[in-house]
Amino acid sequence: MNGPNTNAVDYKAAGYCLFREVLDPEEVLRLNAELDSLVRNMPDTMVIYKDGKNEEVPARPEYLTEPHASNNAWLELCRHPRILDAVEAVLGPDLILIMSHVISKRPGDGLPVAWHQDNTYWHSVQGTDVGTVWLALDDADLANGCMQVIPSTHEGYPEMDKVSTGENDLLGLTVEVTPDMVAAAIPLEMRAGSLSIHDSYVLHGSEPNTSNRRRAAYTMRYANARTVTVNTEEHWVPVYLVRGEGGGSDSDYVDLRPGRPLPGCAI
């Protein structure tokens, strides 16, 4: 098994790239305090999109969706210059933020995430220059369920058919993969404050957290503002222009570029 790709130049071919120690320890500590607050204030139940439909489920810290829409600490993070530098290296200088999600796996209880492609869940997004930042809030390794990717499975941008997992996992859906594909998977083990970026079509997933340590991550979904459009009437949270210039529909985007004031919470 080869090591993970850490060269942004190879992102297009591999479908992912690992950037080590992007945030410093003090920044990670502040984010973990924000995460602790999110978990303390979880409702009893949540409505999530699972197994192809909206479903009300008992609240779990894997389902903390769109915190940037209700908390400016997370929104400010989404325009962090070092994070955006990494995103620009693989997606270009004109960037929009389309959504975010905290996935916190409890020790010994954290749910697995079956093999999947991100883009098949985003019906309001049109275009292929879309990437997910996976920011480690804890040290992540195989024991506590780090993310794994199957390199180059985004080539040709195939939309793979989803099937039910029939298991208790985060999505309830998966795609059919061969043993050879699974054998090629790369675990993205990293220290807290590091991040990976993966293409919205590349296959990825994670195992359950069987360790005695938490495994938390914050995912931020960015797109090239010139080549990707978002139907803002269908999209459930605002779309933010975070760097560079917008495309033809940039009037529909909230301007969150450096120096612009943070808007009021959207939800």
C-alpha positions in Angstrom: 0.0 0.0 0.0 1.4 3.4 -1.0 1.4 6.4 1.4 -1.1 9.2 1.0 -0.7 11.9 -1.7 0.7 15.1 -0.2 1.4 16.9 -3.5 -1.3 19.3 -4.7 -0.1 18.9 -8.3 -1.3 15.3 -8.2 -4.7 16.1 -6.9 -6.4 15.9 -10.3 -5.0 12.4 -10.9 -5.4 11.0 -7.4 -8.6 12.7 -6.5 -7.4 13.8 -3.1 -4.5 15.5 -1.3 -3.3 15.6 2.4 -2.1 18.8 3.9 -0.4 18.4 7.3 -0.6 20.7 10.3 -2.5 23.6 8.7 -3.9 24.9 12.0 -1.9 25.4 15.1 -2.7 23.7 18.4 -4.3 26.8 19.9 -6.7 27.0 17.0 -7.6 23.4 17.4 -8.3 23.8 21.1 -10.7 26.7 20.4 -12.5 24.6 17.8 -12.8 21.7 20.2 -14.4 24.1 22.8 -16.9 25.0 20.1 -17.5 21.4 19.3 -18.1 20.6 23.0 -20.8 23.3 23.0 -22.4 21.8 19.9 -22.6 18.4 21.4 -23.9 19.7 24.8 -26.7 21.5 23.0 -27.8 18.7 20.6 -31.6 18.2 20.4 -33.0 14.8 21.3 -33.7 14.0 17.7 -32.5 15.2 14.3 -34.0 14.9 10.8 -31.3 13.7 8.4 -31.1 12.4 4.9 -30.4 8.7 5.2 -31.1 5.6 3.0 -32.4 7.9 0.3 -35.0 9.8 2.3 -35.4 12.2 5.2 -35.6 10.4 8.5 -36.0 11.5 12.1 -33.3 9.7 14.2 -31.9 10.0 17.8 -29.4 12.8 17.9 -25.8 11.8 17.5 -22.6 13.8 17.2 -22.0 12.4 13.7 -24.9 14.4 12.4 -23.9 18.0 13.3 -24.8 19.5 9.9 -24.2 23.1 8.8 -22.8 24.6 12.0 -21.5 27.6 10.0 -25.1 28.6 9.3 -25.8 29.2 13.0 -22.4 29.9 14.6 -20.0 32.5 13.4 -17.0 30.7 14.9 -17.5 27.9 12.3 -18.3 30.4 9.6 -15.1 32.3 10.3 -13.1 29.1 10.1 -14.5 28.5 6.6 -12.6 31.5 5.3 -9.4 30.8 7.3 -6.6 31.9 5.0 -4.4 28.7 5.4 -7.4 26.5 4.7 -8.3 28.5 1.6 -4.7 28.4 0.5 -4.9 24.6 0.4 -8.3 24.7 -1.4 -7.0 27.2 -3.9 -4.0 24.9 -4.7 -6.4 22.2 -6.0 -9.6 24.1 -7.1 -8.3 27.5 -8.2 -8.4 31.0 -6.9 -12.2 31.7 -7.1 -14.0 29.8 -4.4 -17.4 29.4 -2.9 -18.4 27.5 0.3 -21.5 25.4 -0.2 -22.0 23.5 3.0 -20.3 22.0 6.1 -20.7 19.2 8.6 -19.1 18.1 11.9 -18.7 14.4 12.2 -17.7 13.4 15.7 -17.3 9.7 16.4 -17.6 8.8 20.1 -15.0 6.4 21.6 -16.1 2.8 21.0 -19.4 3.9 19.5 -18.7 6.0 16.5 -20.6 5.0 13.3 -18.9 3.8 10.2 -19.4 5.7 6.9 -19.9 3.3 3.9 -18.1 3.9 0.6 -19.8 6.7 -1.2 -19.4 9.7 -3.5 -20.3 13.1 -2.1 -21.7 14.6 -5.2 -24.7 12.2 -5.5 -26.2 13.8 -2.4 -26.0 17.4 -3.6 -28.8 17.9 -6.1 -28.6 21.7 -6.1 -24.9 21.7 -7.2 -24.0 21.5 -10.9 -20.4 21.0 -11.9 -17.4 18.8 -11.2 -14.8 21.2 -9.6 -16.1 20.5 -6.1 -13.9 19.3 -3.2 -14.5 18.5 0.5 -12.0 19.6 3.1 -11.8 17.1 5.9 -10.2 18.9 8.9 -9.0 16.8 11.8 -10.1 18.1 15.2 -8.5 15.0 16.8 -5.6 12.8 15.8 -7.1 10.4 13.3 -5.9 6.9 12.6 -7.3 3.5 11.6 -8.2 2.6 15.2 -10.5 5.5 15.7 -12.0 5.5 12.2 -10.0 7.9 10.0 -11.2 8.6 6.5 -10.0 6.3 3.7 -10.1 7.1 0.0 -9.9 4.9 -3.1 -7.6 6.9 -5.4 -8.6 7.9 -8.9 -12.1 6.5 -8.7 -13.3 10.0 -9.7 -11.8 9.6 -13.2 -14.5 10.3 -15.8 -16.8 11.5 -13.1 -19.0 8.4 -12.9 -22.1 8.6 -10.8 -22.3 5.2 -9.2 -25.7 3.7 -8.2 -26.4 3.7 -4.5 -27.7 0.6 -2.6 -28.8 0.2 1.0 -26.2 -0.9 3.4 -28.7 -2.6 5.6 -26.5 -1.6 8.6 -26.3 1.0 11.2 -24.0 3.5 9.6 -24.0 7.2 8.9 -25.5 7.3 5.4 -27.5 4.0 5.1 -26.4 3.9 1.5 -23.3 2.7 -0.3 -22.0 1.9 -3.7 -20.7 -1.5 -4.9 -17.0 -1.8 -4.8 -14.7 -4.7 -5.8 -12.2 -6.3 -3.4 -9.4 -4.9 -5.6 -10.8 -1.4 -5.1 -11.0 -1.8 -1.3 -7.4 -3.2 -1.3 -6.3 0.0 -3.0 -7.8 2.3 -0.3 -5.5 4.7 1.4 -6.1 5.6 5.1 -5.7 9.3 5.7 -4.1 9.2 9.1 -3.2 12.7 10.4 -2.6 14.8 13.4 -5.2 17.3 14.7 -5.1 20.5 12.7 -4.2 18.7 9.5 -6.6 18.4 6.6 -7.3 16.5 3.4 -9.2 17.6 0.4 -11.0 15.1 -1.8 -12.9 15.3 -5.1 -16.7 15.1 -4.8 -16.7 12.0 -7.1 -13.9 10.0 -5.5 -14.9 7.0 -3.4 -14.3 7.4 0.3 -15.5 6.1 3.7 -14.4 5.2 7.2 -14.6 2.4 9.7 -16.3 2.6 13.1 -14.4 4.1 16.0 -13.4 1.0 18.0 -10.8 2.9 20.1 -11.1 4.6 23.5 -10.5 8.0 21.8 -12.9 10.4 20.1 -12.4 11.0 16.4 -13.9 14.4 15.3 -13.6 16.2 12.0 -15.1 19.2 10.3 -15.9 18.9 6.7 -16.2 22.0 4.5 -17.4 21.8 0.9 -15.9 24.2 -1.6 -16.3 24.7 -5.3 -14.7 26.6 -8.1 -16.9 29.7 -8.4 -16.2 30.0 -12.2 -17.2 26.5 -13.2 -19.7 25.3 -10.6 -23.2 26.7 -10.1 -25.5 26.3 -7.2 -29.3 26.6 -7.4 -29.6 28.9 -4.4 -33.4 28.5 -4.4 -33.1 24.8 -3.8 -30.0 24.9 -1.6 -30.8 24.7 2.1 -28.2 27.2 3.4 -26.6 30.3 1.9 -23.7 30.0 -0.5 -20.7 32.1 0.4 -18.1 33.6 -1.9 -14.9 33.2 0.2 -12.1 34.0 -2.2 -11.6 35.6 -5.7 -14.5 36.4 -7.9 -17.8 34.7 -8.5 -19.3 33.4 -11.7 -22.4 34.5 -13.6 -24.7 34.0 -10.6 -22.4 35.6 -8.0 -25.2 38.0 -7.0 -26.8 35.0 -5.3 -23.8 34.4 -3.1 -23.1 36.0 0.2 -19.8 37.9 0.1 -17.5 36.4 2.8 -14.2 37.3 1.3 -11.4 38.6 3.7 -12.3 41.9 5.3 -16.1 41.5 4.8 -18.1 41.5 8.0 -19.6 38.2 9.1 -23.3 38.1 8.3 -25.9 37.3 10.9 -26.6 33.6 11.4 -28.8 32.2 8.7 -30.7 29.6 10.7 
